[in-house]
Amino acid sequence: MSGVGDTSGKLGPWAVWAIAVGGMVGGGIFSTLGVVISSAGVEIGIVVVKLAILAALAVLGLSGFDAGKLEIAS
């Protein structure tokens, strides 16, 4: 029984699989980040800011954000 809300204290096969995949993806992200930082050199601050802006735009685009419907509180 590895369903959501299972409180038996044991991990089922799907939970173990999710932990393993998450670990692999996380390891890939951190190793790639290390390569990028070593090749960017002193410009890493600029690179991080540009990537943060790009990630924010991607999130806003995927969330269906519409700037035309934005209301400014006064």
C-alpha positions in Angstrom: 0.0 0.0 0.0 1.9 3.0 -1.2 -1.0 5.3 -2.0 -1.2 8.9 -1.1 -2.0 9.4 2.6 -0.6 6.0 3.6 0.6 6.3 7.1 2.1 2.9 7.6 5.6 4.3 7.7 6.8 2.1 4.8 7.8 3.3 1.3 6.2 1.5 -1.5 7.8 0.9 -4.9 6.4 4.1 -6.5 7.7 6.2 -3.6 11.1 4.6 -3.9 11.1 5.1 -7.7 10.1 8.8 -7.2 13.0 9.3 -4.7 15.5 7.7 -7.1 14.4 9.7 -10.1 14.4 12.9 -8.1 17.9 12.2 -6.9 19.1 11.5 -10.5 17.5 14.7 -11.8 18.9 16.8 -8.9 22.4 15.3 -9.4 22.2 16.2 -13.1 21.2 19.8 -12.3 24.0 20.3 -9.9 26.7 18.8 -12.1 25.5 20.8 -15.1 25.5 23.9 -12.9 29.1 23.3 -11.9 30.2 23.1 -15.6 28.3 26.3 -16.4 29.8 28.2 -13.5 33.3 27.1 -14.5 32.9 28.1 -18.1 31.1 31.4 -17.3 33.9 32.7 -15.0 33.5 36.1 -13.5 30.3 36.8 -15.5 28.4 34.3 -13.4 26.3 37.0 -11.7 25.1 38.3 -15.0 24.3 34.7 -16.2 22.3 33.9 -13.1 20.3 37.1 -13.3 19.5 36.4 -17.0 18.5 32.9 -16.2 16.3 34.0 -13.3 14.5 36.4 -15.6 14.1 33.7 -18.3 12.7 31.3 -15.7 10.2 33.9 -14.4 9.0 34.6 -17.9 8.6 30.9 -18.6 6.6 30.4 -15.4 4.4 33.4 -16.2 3.8 32.1 -19.7 3.0 28.6 -18.6 0.6 29.8 -15.9 -1.5 31.8 -18.4 -0.5 35.2 -16.9 -2.2 38.0 -18.8 -0.6 41.4 -18.2 -3.7 43.1 -19.7 -5.8 41.9 -16.8 -3.4 43.0 -14.2 -5.0 45.3 -11.6 -2.9 47.7 -9.6 -4.1 48.1 -6.0 -4.3 51.7 -4.9 
